[in-house]
Amino acid sequence: MYQKIGNCIIRNWQIQDAPSLAKYANNRKIRLNLRDAFPQPYSLRDAEVFISRVIEADPETIFAIASHSEAIGSIGLLLGKDVHRFTAEMGYWLAEPYWGKGIMTYAVQFLTTWAFEELRLHRISAEPYANNTASHRVLEKAGFIREGVLRSSAFKDGKIIDHAPLDVHIGSIAIKRFIEEKQPFLTLHGHVHETVRLTGAWEEKIGDTLLFAGAHDGPELPLVRFSTDDMASASRQLISID
Ligand SMILES: CC(C)(COP(=O)(O)OP(=O)(O)OC[C@H]1O[C@@H](n2cnc3c(N)ncnc32)[C@H](O)[C@@H]1OP(=O)(O)O)[C@@H](O)C(=O)NCCC(=O)NCCS
């Protein structure tokens, strides 16, 4: 793997990355958002063990995010087993000096497409904690959709906390690509908007295309009214059917 993403690259881990991995991973702000298996303090030995394990895997599914001089983060997929073998869970972190520059947004978008195409996966999930706003934004911008909230599903840093998992299906990616390429006037569907209940957003735009949510996960019937002469006044109403 060697892929340019903005000013960075995604590439295979190398054992020579151990010092930069140990330097950047040794950060409580990063560990607080990951599982407890992520060591703290993060030693050079921890970095060497991690890299050895990653590069021995076949196929390799965990990669370094790197600047021109050193590794600055990690992104990867934990492949599902048995009946889950066409699925994977995505995980990632970035060195703190590089936060907020759009790097992980690029990385997640790239690895998602790569995984659907190269690993032939059908579903990718991610399990950020409910309070990890940055990670949720990264995933949503890559087409992931919130599945809900798993209340009290983790014990982290002495507290019981919630997960808010997201996932993306190969079908959602295909629909998003179709919209991006063909730019239809309007689409009415459930895929992009399954989360209306969670986000409150039932209309969205991709380029020139308007997307209206024609799906709802409660007992009511959603009614979207619009006139092609005045799309700005479109409205959505939930009709009770009892
Ligand atoms: C989560 C993380 C990977 C984000 O990487 P990043 O490269 O800084 O993210 P981006 O720059 O691509 O930003 C993505 C979005 O998150 C937003 N964002 C970034 N930091 C934020 C913060 N602290 N609070 C709220 N939103 C934030 C950005 O504004 C952007 O949204 P926008 O395009 O709508 O403005 C990084 O903060 C990190 O490594 N955190 C610790 C480890 C972690 O949380 N891993 C994920 C576990 S699920």
The ligand as an SDF file (V2000), in Angstrom:
LIG
                    3D

 48 50  0  0  0  0  0  0  0  0999 V2000
  -10.7200   11.5950   15.7330 C   0  0  0  0  0  0  0  0  0  0  0  0
   -9.4620   12.0080   14.9510 C   0  0  0  0  0  0  0  0  0  0  0  0
   -8.9310   10.7730   14.2420 C   0  0  0  0  0  0  0  0  0  0  0  0
   -9.8700   13.0850   13.9290 C   0  0  0  0  0  0  0  0  0  0  0  0
   -8.8110   13.2710   13.0050 O   0  0  0  0  0  0  0  0  0  0  0  0
   -8.5820   14.6830   12.2630 P   0  0  0  0  0  0  0  0  0  0  0  0
   -7.6540   14.4510   11.1320 O   0  0  0  0  0  0  0  0  0  0  0  0
   -8.2090   15.6950   13.2860 O   0  0  0  0  0  0  0  0  0  0  0  0
  -10.0540   14.9710   11.7340 O   0  0  0  0  0  0  0  0  0  0  0  0
  -10.4090   15.9900   10.5530 P   0  0  0  0  0  0  0  0  0  0  0  0
   -9.4410   17.1270   10.5840 O   0  0  0  0  0  0  0  0  0  0  0  0
  -10.5220   15.1930    9.3030 O   0  0  0  0  0  0  0  0  0  0  0  0
  -11.8080   16.5820   11.0560 O   0  0  0  0  0  0  0  0  0  0  0  0
  -12.9880   15.9180   10.8440 C   0  0  0  0  0  0  0  0  0  0  0  0
  -14.1560   16.6950   11.3860 C   0  0  0  0  0  0  0  0  0  0  0  0
  -14.1510   16.6760   12.8050 O   0  0  0  0  0  0  0  0  0  0  0  0
  -14.2350   17.9920   13.3090 C   0  0  0  0  0  0  0  0  0  0  0  0
  -13.4540   18.0440   14.5250 N   0  0  0  0  0  0  0  0  0  0  0  0
  -12.1280   17.8710   14.6490 C   0  0  0  0  0  0  0  0  0  0  0  0
  -11.7910   17.9450   15.9550 N   0  0  0  0  0  0  0  0  0  0  0  0
  -12.9380   18.1760   16.6510 C   0  0  0  0  0  0  0  0  0  0  0  0
  -13.2570   18.3110   18.0190 C   0  0  0  0  0  0  0  0  0  0  0  0
  -12.3160   18.2320   18.9660 N   0  0  0  0  0  0  0  0  0  0  0  0
  -14.5520   18.5230   18.3580 N   0  0  0  0  0  0  0  0  0  0  0  0
  -15.5100   18.5820   17.4220 C   0  0  0  0  0  0  0  0  0  0  0  0
  -15.2790   18.4230   16.0920 N   0  0  0  0  0  0  0  0  0  0  0  0
  -13.9990   18.2250   15.7200 C   0  0  0  0  0  0  0  0  0  0  0  0
  -13.6620   18.8550   12.2090 C   0  0  0  0  0  0  0  0  0  0  0  0
  -14.1200   20.1780   12.3170 O   0  0  0  0  0  0  0  0  0  0  0  0
  -14.1730   18.1590   10.9810 C   0  0  0  0  0  0  0  0  0  0  0  0
  -15.5470   18.4280   10.7380 O   0  0  0  0  0  0  0  0  0  0  0  0
  -16.0240   19.4980    9.6440 P   0  0  0  0  0  0  0  0  0  0  0  0
  -15.3850   19.1060    8.3440 O   0  0  0  0  0  0  0  0  0  0  0  0
  -17.5020   19.3550    9.6530 O   0  0  0  0  0  0  0  0  0  0  0  0
  -15.5210   20.8300   10.1220 O   0  0  0  0  0  0  0  0  0  0  0  0
   -8.3590   12.5830   15.9010 C   0  0  0  0  0  0  0  0  0  0  0  0
   -8.9080   13.6640   16.6130 O   0  0  0  0  0  0  0  0  0  0  0  0
   -7.8290   11.5710   16.8800 C   0  0  0  0  0  0  0  0  0  0  0  0
   -6.8740   10.8470   16.5910 O   0  0  0  0  0  0  0  0  0  0  0  0
   -8.4490   11.4830   18.0900 N   0  0  0  0  0  0  0  0  0  0  0  0
   -8.0210   10.5350   19.1090 C   0  0  0  0  0  0  0  0  0  0  0  0
   -8.2400    9.0710   18.7150 C   0  0  0  0  0  0  0  0  0  0  0  0
   -9.6580    8.8000   18.2480 C   0  0  0  0  0  0  0  0  0  0  0  0
  -10.6020    9.4140   18.6780 O   0  0  0  0  0  0  0  0  0  0  0  0
   -9.7730    7.8080   17.3410 N   0  0  0  0  0  0  0  0  0  0  0  0
  -11.0520    7.3920   16.8230 C   0  0  0  0  0  0  0  0  0  0  0  0
  -11.6420    6.3520   17.6920 C   0  0  0  0  0  0  0  0  0  0  0  0
  -13.2290    5.8440   17.0890 S   0  0  0  0  0  0  0  0  0  0  0  0
  1  2  1  0
  2  3  1  0
  2  4  1  0
  2 36  1  0
  4  5  1  0
  5  6  1  0
  6  7  2  0
  6  8  1  0
  6  9  1  0
  9 10  1  0
 10 11  2  0
 10 12  1  0
 10 13  1  0
 13 14  1  0
 14 15  1  0
 15 16  1  0
 15 30  1  0
 16 17  1  0
 17 18  1  0
 17 28  1  0
 18 19  1  0
 18 27  1  0
 19 20  2  0
 20 21  1  0
 21 22  1  0
 21 27  2  0
 22 23  1  0
 22 24  2  0
 24 25  1  0
 25 26  2  0
 26 27  1  0
 28 29  1  0
 28 30  1  0
 30 31  1  0
 31 32  1  0
 32 33  2  0
 32 34  1  0
 32 35  1  0
 36 37  1  0
 36 38  1  0
 38 39  2  0
 38 40  1  0
 40 41  1  0
 41 42  1  0
 42 43  1  0
 43 44  2  0
 43 45  1  0
 45 46  1  0
 46 47  1  0
 47 48  1  0
M  END
$$$$
